[in-house]
Amino acid sequence: MFRRLLLIGAAQGWCFWGLWQSHALKIWPATDPVSGRAILYLALALPLAVYLSEGIATLTQRRRLLLLACVAILFPLLGAYSGWVDNVSTNLNPFSGIPFARPSDLFAAGILGFVLIPLLAHVDVPAKHWPYRELFETAWRNIILGISAVALTGLFWVVLFAGSALLGLIGLKFTFELITKPIFAIPVTSIAFGTAFALALGRAEMLITLRKFQLSLLAWLLPLLMAFILTWVIALPFTGVEALFKTRSAALILLWCVALAIGFTNAAYQDGQTIPPYNKLLRRLLAMAWIALPVVVGIAWWAMSLRIQQHGWSEDRVWGIFVLLLATLYVIGYAKSSLRRSSWLGSIGATNVCVAVVMSLGLIALLSPLADARRIAVDSQLQRLRNQAIASDKFDFDYLRWQAGKYGQQALNTLAAGIDHPNSTIIASRAKQILAQKQRYQPGAGVESLTTAELKTRLRMLPAAARLDDALLKAIQVEAKDWQLRRCFDTESQCAVWLVDLNSDGAQEAVVLTKNTWNNAGGNARILQKQGDGYHIVGSLQIPSGIPFSQSIEQIDRGEFRVATPTWNEVELSGQRLRVMLDKHH
């Protein structure tokens, strides 16, 4: 076993290094996100499936080969789909970073692997059920094995860096240079992980003892948590839900409480054969306390539905609904068994198996075209824009371009072509601009894709009857060194051009007012003065932070301002002007 897992780790490491090298050389599969992502998922999933299915006593060789075949087919398909969706974003700048899957996708795929492997290993097809005790043993064994292998691999690298630093003290720096090279670091890490897994697996009896010890300790946190939950449920009719909903994360907070309750309850229940570490009275009270959990889940559903009604679907809310569905299944199953006196929460086993199956199917759907969270989020936000449920200046064009993959690209193309909306022209120009951007964080990127008429729609003239001449517009465009001016042409900026004579010379200066992006108050202003045939920046103004930007704009538009001469004259010293800064009490 030890040699086999070591060889598998080596093969996995060299596969990872090949992916890394193809990226460095800009060759296949790095140039094709579909095949590259499929190979990545296969290289991650298949060795992990070998590790996690190793040493299961009831798993026959035939069943294990079937399990590995399912993993070898399913995960590359999920990876290929992930690459297909991300193909647009990856091709924008394919070699500026590692074009691997998004961390959230990898995390979800990892959970799918951990849940799916015990289900495939222990399913009793003729009887159409799963033996809960075997599932429990395998699942917890794999969790502890995985954590142990990751910890040992991390410590292995700590030793490598410590040793190389020690040798570096006497001038032997070649070891540090060696271990930081990808050709060494990537394969050796995979070999170390496989070796660590084999070492931990060889001490399976110690793992069982460690599991029982840890779960027994966690079980004593359940009474404390249930006391808090019961107190909250009892106090809820008197306090109301307004304070909870004002947190804007009510569903998340409630789901964390439910997740902890589920975890601590399972720590006490374990495989169903272990006597809970509570006396008879406490066991009964804890079982009855589960009746309060449906209230918590119901409030979480309410909070989530309000957010969806107000802001539509987003990726986070799609995943949140999925987690909420799993929590509901857990709570209903556990609460149902709390009413029975036959055994302490006797339906936990059946409930856990049911949720595991639903979780596996749901993760496959969410990671595939069946229920991709990005597709749902894009369709929802696009429909909200069409229905004017969201203002065009609040619409998140950046998400469509940089995070929604192919679905976002298709939505932007639809917006650029024009939709039925009062601000369709402005929306189309913004969509065209962001489609022209090749890098996400680049002020003013994509300005060249806009026509002069489209650029003018980004700027509000003050007073309203004022005219924006081409020379001023060109000056705002070409002042690339000034990020404030360039930001006026970003998709989410709000700017106004105020024509006013600030120095009493009979000629109007152009004050470009820019709204702060981090709040709705205050802002900045750059002053441009006409010099010859063009305009040039000569100074700036600061809008008070206590005044909303929109209020300042409206006051200027109504003429509620005056250009005042300084109360205190300035002092000229060594060719420089010194302003008198008065104390507040003066």
N, C-alpha and C positions, 0 to 999 in steps of 0.2 A: 504493500500500500504506500509506504513512504516514498519509494522510488517512483511509483506511478504518478503520485500527486506532484512530485518534484518535476517530472518530465512535462506534465500538463502545464505547470506554472511557467516552465521555460518556453514551451510553445506559445503560450499566451503572451509572455513578455516580448518575444521576437515578433509576434503579430502586431502588438502595440508599437514596437519600434518601427516596423515597416510602415504603419500608418503615419507615424511622426515623420519619417524620412520622406515619404511621398509628399507630405505637406511642404517640407523644406525644399524639395526639388521641383515642386509644382507639377507633379505627374499624377497619373491615375493611381489610387482611387481618390486622392485629394481633390482632383478636378471635377469629380462627379459626386455630389453630395448624396445621391440616392444609394449608389453601390458602396461608397465610403461609410455611410451611416449603417448600412446593413452589415458590413464586415465588422464595424465597431460593436454593434449590439451582439453579434454572434460571438466575438472574441470575449465579451464580458459575460454573456449568459451561459454559454456551454461549459466552460471550465467551472463556473460557480455551481452549475447544476451537478457536475461530477462531484465536486467537493461536498455539497449539501446532501447528496444521495448516497454518499459513501458510508458503509458500516451500518445501514439500517437492516436489522435482523430479519424482518418479515418481507423484505423487498427481494423478489426473485430477479435473476439475471435478465429474463425476458421482459419483465415489467420495467426494469431499470433502463433497458435499451429503448423501450417504447417511450419512457419519460424523457430521455435525452433526445430522441427524435422529435418529440413535440416541441421541446425547447429550441432545438436547432431549426425548426420550421417557423415557429411563432415569432420569436424575437427578431430574426433578420427581416421578417415582413414588417414588423412594427418599426424597425430601424429604417427600412427603405421608405416607408410612408413618412416618417419624421424628416428624412432627407428631402423627400419630394416637397413637403410643405415649406421647409426652410431653404429650398433651392434658390429662391429669389433673394432672400437676405444674404445668404452665403456668397452668391455671385456678385453682390455689390462690392465687396472687398474681401475676396476669398483667402488672401494670404496675409492679412494683418493680424490674425490670431488663429487659434486652433478651431477649425470648423466642426467641432464635435457637437453632440446633442446638447440642448439646453439642460442645465442642472435639474430643473423641475421635471423634465421628461425622464432623465436618468434615475432620479429619485423614485418616481412613480413606477418605472420599469423594475427597479430593484425590489420594491415592495411586492410587486406582482410575482417576481421570481421566488421570494421567500414564502409567499402564501401558496403559490401554485404547486411547488415541488412536493410538499407534504400531501397535498390533496391528490396529486397524480400517483404518489407512492403508495397510498393506503386506501384508495377507492376500492370498494367491493362491488364490482359491476353487477354480478348476479343478484345480490341483495339490495343494490341501489342505495348504499349508505356508506358512511365512514366510521370506523371504530374510533371513538373520541380519545380514548386513552393513548392509542398509538399516535394519533395526530398531535396530541399534546406533547408527548415525549419527543417526537421528531422536531416539532416547531421550536420548542424551547432549547433543545440540543443545538439546533442550527443557529439560533440567535446567539447563544453563548459562544459557540464555535466561531461565528463570524466576528463578534466583538473581540474575542481572544486573539484571533489571527490578525486583525487590524492593529491591536495594541502591540503584539509582538513585532509586527512589521515596522511600526513606528519606532519601537525601541531599537530595532536593528539599525535603523538609520541614525538614531541618536548615537549609537556606538560608533558607526562609521564616521560621522562628523567629529565626534570627540577624539577618535583615534587619529584622523587626518589633521586635526588641530594640534594634537600632541606632537606629531611628526613635523608639523610646520614650524614648531618652536625651535627645531634644530636645523631648519633649512630644507627639510624634505617635503616639498610642497606638491610633489607629483601625485600623491594620493588624493588630495582635495580636487586637483584638476581632473583626475580619473573619475571619481565618483559623481562629479557634476556633469559629466558628458552623457547625453541621451543614450548612446550605444551601451553604456554601462548601467545607468540609473534605471532605465525602463525595464530591461529584461531581469535585472537583479531584484527589483522590487516585486515583480510577479513570482519569481522563484522563491523569494523570501516568504511571500504570502502563502504559496502552496506548501512550503515546508512548515510554516507556522500552523497551518490548518492540520497537516498530518500529525504534528507533535501534539496539538491539543486533542485531536481525535483519538490518539493512542492512550489518552487518560480519561476515557469516557466516564468511568465510575466517579472520578473526582468532579466531573462536570455535573453529574446528577446530584451529588452532595452539595455542590456550590449552588445549584438551582434551588434546591429545597431550602437551603439556608437563607438565600436572598429573598425568596418569595415569602417565607415565614416572617421575615422582618417587615416587608412591605405590607403584609396583611394587617398589621397593627395601625397603619395609617387610615384604614377604611373607617373605623368608628369616628375618628376626628373629622374626616371629610364629610361623612354623612350627617354629623351634627351641624356643620355649617350649612349644608344643603337644606336640611329640614328647617333650620332657623330662617333661611332666606325665603323658602316657600311659605312658611307661616306668616312672615312679616310682609310678604308681597302685597296682599290686599290693603294693607295700611299705608305702605310707602308708594305704591304705584310703580309704573315702569318708566316714567319720564326720565329719571336720573340714569337708568340703565341705557336707554336708547340714546341719550345725549353723548354717551361715550363713543358712539359711532363704531363700536366693535363689540356690540352686545352678543351677537351670535358666536363670535370667536371665544369670548370669555366663558359663555355657558357651555360650549362644546368642550373646552378644556376641562371644566369641572366634570362633565359627563365622562370624558375619556379617562380621567384619573379614577373616577368611581368604578368604571369597567375594569381598569387595570388592577386596582387594589382588590376588587371582588374576585377576580381570577387568581390573584396571588393567594387568597385564602382558600378558594375552591380547588385549585390546581387540577389534577386529573379526575377528580370526583371520588377517588378512593381514599384521599387524605382527610382525616378529621379536622375541621376548621379549628383554629387556635382560640376559640371563644367558648364561654360557657353557654348553657342552653338558653338563658334569658337574653344574652347579648346577641346570639345567633338569630333569635326570633325578632328582636328589635331591628337588627340590620336588614333582615329579609323584608320586614314591613316598611322600612325606610325607602325601599326601592319604588314604592308606590308614588313617592314624591318626584321621582326622576322624570316621568312623563310630563309633569308641569314644566320642568326646566327645558325639556326638548321642545315642548309646545311654544314656549316663549322664544326659543331660538328660531323656530320656524317663522314665527310672527316677525321677529326682527329681520330675518333674512328676506322675507317677502316684501317688507316695507322698503328695504334697500333696492330690491329688484324693481319694484314699482317706481321708485324715485329716479333711479339711475340706470335701469336696464341691466342686461346681463354683461358680465365681464368674466375673464378667465377665472379669477379668484372666486367669483360667486358660483360659477358652474362646479368647480371643485368643492366649494363650500356646501352646496346642495347635496353632492355625492356623499361627503362625510356626514352630513346631517341625516341622510337616509340610512347610512350604516348605524349611526348612533340611535336612530329611532328603532331599528330592528333589534339592537341590543337591549334597549330599555324596555320595549314591549315584552320581549322574551324573558328577561330577568324579572320584571314586575309581575308577569303572569305566574311564574313559579313561586313568587313570594307569598301567594295566597294558599299554596299547598303546604300541608303539614307532613307529607311523606318523607321528604328529605330536604336538606338545606339548599335552596335554590337549585333544585334538581334539573331544571331545563337549561342550565348554563351550557352543558355539552352540546345539546341539539342546536341551541341558539348560536353558539360560536361556529359550528360547522356551517349552518345556513348563511351566516354573515360572511364567512370566508369564501363560500361559493359566489355569493352576490358581489363581494369585493373583487374577486378575480375577473368575473364577467364585466363588471363596471370599469375596471382598469383597462381591460382589453378594448372596450368600447371607447373610452376617453383617449386612449393612445392610438386610435385608428380612425378611419373616416366615419365610423358609425356615430360617434358623438364627440368629435374633436372640440375641445373647449374654445379654441381660437375661432373656429367657424361659427359656433353659436354666438360668441361675443361680437364678432364682426357683423353678423346679420342683425343682431339686436341693436347695436349702436347705429348702423346704417338706417334701420327702420326708424329709430328715434330721431335721427336727423331729418329724414323725409317728413315725419309727422310733426316736426318743429317742437318736439319734446325737449330738445337740447339746442341751445343757440349755436349758430355756426362758428362764432368766435370761441366757444368753449369745447368744440369737438376735438377729439384727440387724433389728429392726423399722424402724429409721431408713432403712436401705437400701431396704426395700420402699416406704416412703412418699415418699422424696425423690429416689431415683435410678433406680428400676426402672420408672417410668412406669405405664402401664395394667396391665402384668403384676403389678407390686407392689400396685396398688390391688385387683386381683381377689384376690390372695393374702391381703391384709389382711381383705377382706370374708369370705373363707372362714374365716380364723382367728376373726374376731369372731362368726361364726355358730356356732362350736364345732367342734372336731375330736376324733377319738378319741385322747385323750392324758390321762395321769394329772393333769396340770396344766392341763386345758382351760379351767377357769374363769379362772385367772390369765392364760393366754394370750389368751383372749377379751377380758378387761378391758384388757389392754395394747394389743391391736389396736384396740379402740374408742377408747381414749385418743389414740393417735397418728393415727387417722382424723379425730378432732375438731380436731387441730392445724392451724392455718392458716399458721404460720411455723415454720421449722425450729429456729432458735436462740432459743428462748423458754422459760426455766426454768418448769416446772410447767404448761406449756400442755396443754390437754386434760383437766385435772383435773375440770372441771365435768361431763364426759361420764361419769364413773365414779359408781357408786352408793356409798353408805356402806359396804356389805359389801365391795365391790371395793377401796375405799380401805384398808380394814382389812387386806386380804390383802397389801398392800405393806409392812406394818410388823410386825416380829417383837417380841413382848413379852418383857421380861426383868424378873423371872423368868417362866417359861412360864405359870405359873398366874395371873399378873397380868391385869387387865382394862383394856382401853382404853376409857375412857368417852367419850361423844360430845363433851363440852366440850373435852377434850384434842385429839381428832381435829379439831374445828373450829378450834382455835387453830393447829394445824399447817397447816391449809389456808389460813387467812386471813392468816398472816404472810407476805404476798407480798414484803415488803421484804427478807426473809431468804432468800437463794438456797439456802442449805444445806437449810432445811426444805422448800422447794418442790421441791428435787431429789429428795426422797423419793418423789415421785409420778411421776418420769420413768420411761421404760420400762426403763432399764438400771441404776437405782439399787438399792442394798441398804441398808436402814435398820433400826434397832432402837430401841424405846422402853424405856428402863430406868427403872423406878420405884424411887427410893431416897431416903432422908432424908439430905441432904447438910449441913444446918445444925443438926441435932439439935433441931428445934423440934417434933417429933412428927408432922409432915406430910411426905408424900413429894413430892419434886420429880420432874419428868419429864426425863430426859436422852435427847435424840434423837441417836443415834449414826449417822453417815453415812460410808460407805466412800469412800475416795479413788477417783476414776475413772481415774487414771493408773497406779496399781499396786495390788498386792494387800495392801499393808502400810499401817498407820497409818490415820488418819481424823480426822474432826472431830465435835464433839458440842456441841449447843446445850442449855442448861438452861432449862426452863420451870417457873415457880412458880405455883401456884394462888393467885389474888388475886380474892376475891369469887366470882363465878359463872364465871370464865374463867381461862385460863392466859396468862402473858406471859413473854417472854424476859428472863432476868435475868443470864445469863452463858454461859460456854462452857468446854469441856474439850478438851484436845488428846491424842489417842491416840498413844503413841510410834510413830514411823515404823518401828522395827525389829521390831515385833510384827505378824504377820498379822492383818487385821481379823477373820477368822473365829475365830482363836484368842482374841482379846480377848472376843468375844461369848460363846464357849463358857465361858470362865473366869467371866464375870459370871453366866451362867446356872447354873453349878455353885456359885455363892456364894463363889468363890475371890477375895475382895476384902475390904477393910475401909475404912471411912470414918475417916481419921486426922486428928487435930487438928494444927495446924502446930507443928513443933519450935521455931520462933522466932516470937514474937508479931509482929503487924503494928504499924506506927507510923501514928498519925493526925495529919496535918499540914494545916492550912488546910482541914479538912473532907474530906480525901482520905486513902485508905488506901494505905500504902506497904508492899509485901511485901519481905521479906528474901530476896535471891537469893544462895544460897550457891555458892562456888566448888566445882568438881568434887572437889578433893582433900579437901574437908571433908564 
